[in-house]
C-alpha cells in the first residue's frame, strides 16, 4: 500500500503500530513513540529488517556513502523525515531523509539497479526525494526514490556495506523499521 498524504493518520497509528525496538537485550527498555505528527521531525534510527543493521551516513563529506552498520546511539545513525511535497495525481507525500550528524540528505543518482546511496547537501531534486511505502503495516517500510522509482536496499550483513537502489519487490532486504532510542 502506498502512502497517500496520510502522515496525520501515521502519527495516530504510530502509537499503536510503530514499534520502538531495543537494539539488543542489553539495551534499555523501549519508550513510547511521540504522539501527533511529531515523529516526522523526531530523530529516528532506521533498521534494515533482515540483517538488523542500521542506516549510517558516514562522515560529513559531500557524496559520502550511506552504509549499514551495527546499531549504536550515534548521530550518524539518526535520521529525520522532512516533507518536501505531495504528488498532484497520486496524493503521495515525498520526503528528504536527512542525517542528524551531517545535515545532508540521502541521494541515489540515476535509475540503474545497484546505484549507490550517498548523502549530499539537501536540495529540491527528485533523486533526494523518497516515498514511504508500507509493506507490512508499520513493521516494514520501503523507501522508494522519486526519481528512479526504485527502493533502498541493504544487502548482506557486512558492516560498512553501502546501500543501493533496486527495483521494488517483495524482498525483505528492502524493508526498514524505525525506532526511537530511549
C-alpha positions in Angstrom: 0.0 0.0 0.0 1.4 3.4 -0.9 1.4 6.3 1.4 -1.1 9.0 0.3 -0.9 12.2 2.3 -1.8 10.4 5.5 1.0 11.2 7.8 -1.5 12.6 10.3 -3.0 9.1 10.3 0.5 7.7 10.5 1.1 9.5 13.8 -2.0 8.2 15.3 -1.3 4.7 14.1 2.2 5.1 15.3 1.1 4.9 18.9 -0.5 1.5 18.3 1.7 0.1 15.5 5.1 1.9 15.1 7.4 -0.3 17.2 10.1 1.2 19.3 12.6 -1.7 19.2 15.5 -2.3 21.5 18.7 -2.8 19.7 19.9 -5.7 21.9 18.9 -7.5 25.0 21.3 -5.3 26.9 19.7 -2.1 25.8 17.3 -0.1 27.9 13.5 -0.8 27.7 11.8 0.8 24.7 10.0 4.1 25.1 6.7 5.0 23.5 7.0 7.0 20.3 5.9 10.6 20.3 2.3 11.3 19.6 0.8 13.5 17.0 2.8 14.3 13.8 5.9 14.8 15.9 7.7 11.6 14.7 8.2 13.2 11.3 10.7 15.6 12.8 11.8 13.3 15.5 15.2 11.7 15.2 14.7 8.0 14.3 17.1 5.2 13.7 16.4 3.1 10.6 16.9 -0.6 11.0 17.2 -2.9 8.0 14.7 -5.7 8.6 16.6 -8.9 7.6 20.1 -8.1 8.7 19.4 -6.0 11.8 21.9 -3.3 10.7 21.2 0.4 10.9 21.4 3.1 8.2 24.5 5.2 8.7 25.5 8.5 7.0 29.3 8.1 7.1 31.1 11.4 7.9 30.3 14.8 6.6 31.8 14.6 3.2 29.5 15.6 0.4 28.6 12.5 -1.6 29.9 10.3 1.2 28.4 6.8 1.4 25.3 5.8 3.2 26.0 2.4 4.6 24.7 -0.2 7.1 26.4 -0.7 10.4 25.6 -2.3 13.8 23.1 -0.1 15.6 24.5 2.4 18.1 23.2 5.6 19.5 25.3 7.9 17.4 24.1 10.9 15.4 25.3 9.4 12.1 22.6 6.8 12.5 19.8 9.3 13.3 17.5 10.5 10.5 14.7 13.0 10.2 12.0 12.9 7.5 11.3 16.3 6.1 8.2 16.6 3.9 9.1 18.2 0.6 5.8 17.9 -1.3 2.8 15.9 -2.5 2.3 14.3 -5.9 -0.7 16.1 -7.5 -2.3 12.9 -9.1 -1.4 10.1 -6.6 -1.5 12.2 -3.5 1.7 10.6 -2.2 3.9 12.7 0.1 7.6 12.6 -0.5 10.4 13.5 1.9 14.1 14.2 2.4 15.7 11.6 4.6 18.3 13.8 6.3 21.1 12.7 8.6 21.4 14.4 12.0 25.2 14.3 12.1 25.9 15.7 8.6 22.7 17.6 7.9 22.8 16.0 4.5 20.1 14.1 2.6 20.1 10.6 1.1 20.5 10.6 -2.7 20.7 7.9 -5.3 21.7 9.3 -8.7 20.3 7.8 -11.9 18.0 4.9 -12.5 20.3 1.9 -12.6 19.9 -1.0 -10.3 22.7 -1.1 -7.7 23.3 2.6 -8.0 24.9 3.6 -4.6 23.2 5.6 -1.9 25.1 8.7 -0.8 24.4 11.8 1.2 24.8 15.3 -0.1 23.6 18.8 0.6 19.8 18.8 0.6 18.3 20.4 -2.5 15.0 20.2 -4.3 15.9 17.4 -6.7 13.8 14.3 -7.3 16.8 12.0 -6.6 16.7 13.2 -3.0 13.0 12.7 -2.5 11.7 9.5 -1.0 8.2 8.0 -0.8 7.5 5.8 2.2 5.6 2.6 1.2 4.3 0.3 3.9 4.8 -3.4 3.1 3.6 -5.0 6.3 1.8 -2.4 8.3 4.3 -0.4 10.3 6.6 -3.4 10.7 8.1 -2.9 7.3 8.6 0.3 5.3 10.2 0.6 1.9 11.9 3.9 0.8 11.2 4.4 -2.9 13.2 7.1 -4.7 11.0 9.6 -6.5 13.4 9.9 -9.4 14.1 6.2 -10.2 11.0 4.7 -8.5 13.4 2.1 -7.1 13.8 1.1 -3.4 16.6 1.5 -1.0 18.3 -1.8 -0.3 20.7 -3.1 2.5 22.4 -6.2 1.1 24.2 -8.7 3.3 25.3 -8.2 6.9 28.8 -6.8 6.5 29.3 -3.6 8.4 30.1 -0.7 6.1 28.4 -2.1 3.1 27.0 0.8 1.0 23.2 0.9 0.5 22.0 0.7 -3.1 18.7 1.0 -5.0 17.0 -1.8 -6.8 13.6 -2.5 -8.4 11.0 -2.6 -5.6 9.8 -6.1 -5.0 8.7 -8.3 -2.2 12.3 -8.8 -0.8 13.0 -8.2 2.9 16.3 -6.5 2.2 14.2 -3.6 1.1 12.2 -3.5 4.4 13.1 -1.0 7.1 11.8 -0.4 10.6 12.1 2.8 12.5 12.8 3.1 16.2 13.5 5.9 18.7 16.2 5.5 21.3 15.2 5.8 25.0 
